[in-house]
């Protein structure tokens, strides 16, 4: 984090490092997005699951605590500025879920709610001797839709940008 950004966050009362913002599906690159987005709110109003909310400065961001993305493209159709642009064969984003150590199953408590709600079948449970089955996320199947986030009783699941392994 740059020094100026760090000072600005400190002055705003943000002491911890912030996670990168999650933009609506098919958002252009962040630098272009900030330039193109007029902060009109049309994408959020068009979202049937209401996960697109106004974030810092009024720019749209995703709140998977409210629901999941159905990839319906309503936000793209509603965007008058071109900040959301769907190209043929382009994935909506490079988001993916991760399951943290606070997961109930990892704490030896039976819970499978995330797997039950994953339409992509990206979360399966591997039997363990002497304890509950443990969640295993199939990265190749995960769409980053966020359906697993809100129902998790201990908020052990986070959806974030996939980092390229170099």
CORLINUR-V927593 format. One record per residue. N is the residue number from 1. SS is DSSP state (2 for helix, 1 for strand, 0 for the rest). PHI is phi in whole degrees, -180 to 180 (NA if undefined). NEAR is the number of other C-alpha atoms within 10 Angstrom. Layout:
# CORLINUR-V927593
n/ss/phi/near
N/SS/PHI/NEAR
N/SS/PHI/NEAR
This chain:
# CORLINUR-V927593
n/ss/phi/near
1/0/NA/8
2/0/-71/6
3/2/-62/8
4/2/-65/9
5/2/-65/10
6/2/-62/16
7/2/-64/14
8/2/-63/11
9/2/-66/15
10/2/-62/13
11/2/-66/10
12/0/-90/9
13/0/84/9
14/0/-100/12
15/0/-95/11
16/0/-91/9
17/0/-64/10
18/0/-90/10
19/0/-74/8
20/0/-60/8
21/0/-69/15
22/0/-99/20
23/0/-93/23
24/0/-59/26
25/0/-60/26
26/0/63/20
27/1/-72/20
28/0/-71/19
29/0/-53/11
30/2/-53/13
31/2/-62/8
32/2/-71/12
33/2/-59/17
34/2/-62/13
35/2/-78/10
36/2/-83/15
37/0/-65/20
38/0/-91/17
39/0/62/18
40/0/-74/15
41/0/86/18
42/2/-62/18
43/2/-65/24
44/2/-66/23
45/2/-66/16
46/2/-85/17
47/0/-70/21
48/0/-69/16
49/0/-97/15
50/0/60/17
51/0/-91/21
52/1/-90/29
53/1/-128/20
54/1/-75/17
55/0/-105/15
56/2/-54/9
57/2/70/7
58/2/85/13
59/0/-73/18
60/1/-69/24
61/1/-140/18
62/1/-101/22
63/0/-127/22
64/0/-73/23
65/0/-70/16
66/0/-96/17
67/0/158/20
68/0/-126/21
69/0/-91/23
70/0/-96/14
71/0/57/16
72/0/-77/12
73/0/72/19
74/2/-62/17
75/2/-65/24
76/2/-65/23
77/2/-64/15
78/2/-85/17
79/0/-78/20
80/0/-83/15
81/0/-95/15
82/0/88/17
83/0/-71/23
84/1/-116/25
85/0/-137/18
86/0/-94/17
87/0/-105/9
88/0/-57/6
89/0/66/6
90/0/-91/9
91/0/-69/13
92/0/-66/19
93/0/-175/18
94/0/-117/15
95/1/-93/21
96/1/-154/21
97/1/-80/24
98/1/-134/19
99/1/-108/20
100/0/-82/13
101/0/-68/11
102/0/-78/12
103/0/-51/21
104/0/-58/20
105/2/-61/17
106/2/-74/17
107/2/-99/13
108/0/69/13
109/0/-119/13
110/0/-66/14
111/0/-160/20
112/0/-138/19
113/2/-60/14
114/2/-64/24
115/2/-68/19
116/2/-65/13
117/2/-99/15
118/0/-86/17
119/0/-65/15
120/0/-82/14
121/0/55/15
122/0/-85/19
123/1/-113/25
124/1/-125/17
125/1/-116/15
126/1/-99/10
127/1/-61/11
128/1/-125/9
129/0/-70/6
130/0/77/7
131/1/-166/13
132/1/-70/19
133/1/-64/19
134/1/-102/22
135/1/-72/21
136/1/-132/14
137/1/-94/18
138/0/-90/14
139/0/-58/14
140/0/-68/8
141/0/-97/13
142/0/-67/20
143/0/-95/23
144/0/74/26
145/0/-68/23
146/0/87/29
147/0/-61/25
148/0/-86/28
149/0/-73/27
150/0/-61/19
151/0/-74/17
152/0/-64/18
153/0/-68/13
154/0/-119/12
155/0/53/16
156/0/-86/17
157/1/-111/21
158/1/-128/18
159/1/-108/20
160/1/-147/17
161/1/-62/15
162/0/-78/14
163/0/-91/9
164/0/-70/6
165/0/-86/4
166/0/-116/3
